[in-house]
Amino acid sequence: SIRMSSNPNQIVEHIVLFKAKPEADAEAMITNLNSLSSLDSVLHLSAGPVSRCRSQLTFTHMLHSRYASKSDLNSYSVHPSHVDVVNNYVKPVVQDLMAVDWVADDLSGSPVISSGSVLRVSLLKLKEGVSEGEKDEVFGVVRGIRDKFASIEQLSVGENFSPGRAKGFSVCSIAVLNGVNELEKLDSEQDLAKEEKNKVREFLDSVLVLDYTVAPS
């Protein structure tokens, strides 16, 4: 809609999760991915190791970046520097990866996330046959998390629009926390979190949750 395209708080989120080969040195991959933050179309970009991954899918590293529009994300994807990093530094060391993209249309605060912040990324895979109404219910619970947990500084929620590499995950969110203390506070409120999840558990096939600390650029 016209309203959405003129919304200054709308950004496009891009997350790539990597599983590095056990014997691989992923440092060059991370250094080169982080160098892409200088590309014109990128509002924010950070890559590094995952501190915790709760899922059967054991990812070791993550890239998170933000763009003002889908066309800016596309410009980044096809940029020769990006293609070069993927071919020379990512493909040789990675044995598995997945990626999701979504539009966060009511983001409060800056799109740039300061170093030292912790991201809790939650990706949900809906069961086959879940209705639109049930999907809306899931999004309602995910969006409501911000009001329930005071330690969350910024919450970005949306539906993945790039199914090709998403392994079936479609409901995406990032909770931005100011640091590890806030993450511990969030974890101490597990009972409340469980209560929220139980409201929609019957609609979920699987859940992937991981934590990531934004390193100094």
Secondary structure in CASP SS format (residue, H / E / C, confidence):
PFRMAT SS
TARGET T0000
AUTHOR 0000-0000-0000
METHOD secondary structure of the structure
MODEL  1
S C 1.00
I H 1.00
R H 1.00
M H 1.00
S H 1.00
S C 1.00
N C 1.00
P C 1.00
N C 1.00
Q C 1.00
I E 1.00
V E 1.00
E E 1.00
H E 1.00
I E 1.00
V E 1.00
L E 1.00
F E 1.00
K E 1.00
A E 1.00
K C 1.00
P C 1.00
E C 1.00
A C 1.00
D C 1.00
A C 1.00
E H 1.00
A H 1.00
M H 1.00
I H 1.00
T H 1.00
N H 1.00
L H 1.00
N H 1.00
S H 1.00
L H 1.00
S H 1.00
S H 1.00
L C 1.00
D C 1.00
S C 1.00
V C 1.00
L C 1.00
H E 1.00
L E 1.00
S E 1.00
A E 1.00
G E 1.00
P E 1.00
V E 1.00
S E 1.00
R E 1.00
C E 1.00
R E 1.00
S C 1.00
Q C 1.00
L C 1.00
T C 1.00
F C 1.00
T C 1.00
H E 1.00
M E 1.00
L E 1.00
H E 1.00
S E 1.00
R E 1.00
Y E 1.00
A C 1.00
S C 1.00
K H 1.00
S H 1.00
D H 1.00
L H 1.00
N H 1.00
S H 1.00
Y H 1.00
S H 1.00
V H 1.00
H C 1.00
P H 1.00
S H 1.00
H H 1.00
V H 1.00
D H 1.00
V H 1.00
V H 1.00
N H 1.00
N H 1.00
Y H 1.00
V H 1.00
K C 1.00
P C 1.00
V C 1.00
V E 1.00
Q E 1.00
D E 1.00
L E 1.00
M E 1.00
A E 1.00
V E 1.00
D E 1.00
W E 1.00
V E 1.00
A E 1.00
D C 1.00
D C 1.00
L C 1.00
S C 1.00
G C 1.00
S C 1.00
P C 1.00
V C 1.00
I C 1.00
S C 1.00
S C 1.00
G C 1.00
S C 1.00
V E 1.00
L E 1.00
R E 1.00
V E 1.00
S E 1.00
L E 1.00
L E 1.00
K E 1.00
L E 1.00
K C 1.00
E C 1.00
G C 1.00
V C 1.00
S C 1.00
E H 1.00
G H 1.00
E H 1.00
K H 1.00
D H 1.00
E H 1.00
V H 1.00
F H 1.00
G H 1.00
V H 1.00
V H 1.00
R H 1.00
G H 1.00
I H 1.00
R H 1.00
D H 1.00
K H 1.00
F C 1.00
A C 1.00
S C 1.00
I E 1.00
E E 1.00
Q E 1.00
L E 1.00
S E 1.00
V E 1.00
G E 1.00
E E 1.00
N C 1.00
F C 1.00
S C 1.00
P H 1.00
G H 1.00
R H 1.00
A C 1.00
K C 1.00
G C 1.00
F C 1.00
S C 1.00
V E 1.00
C E 1.00
S E 1.00
I E 1.00
A E 1.00
V E 1.00
L E 1.00
N C 1.00
G C 1.00
V H 1.00
N H 1.00
E H 1.00
L H 1.00
E H 1.00
K H 1.00
L H 1.00
D H 1.00
S H 1.00
E C 1.00
Q H 1.00
D H 1.00
L H 1.00
A H 1.00
K H 1.00
E H 1.00
E H 1.00
K H 1.00
N H 1.00
K C 1.00
V C 1.00
R H 1.00
E H 1.00
F H 1.00
L E 1.00
D E 1.00
S E 1.00
V E 1.00
L E 1.00
V E 1.00
L E 1.00
D E 1.00
Y E 1.00
T E 1.00
V C 1.00
A C 1.00
P C 1.00
S C 1.00
END
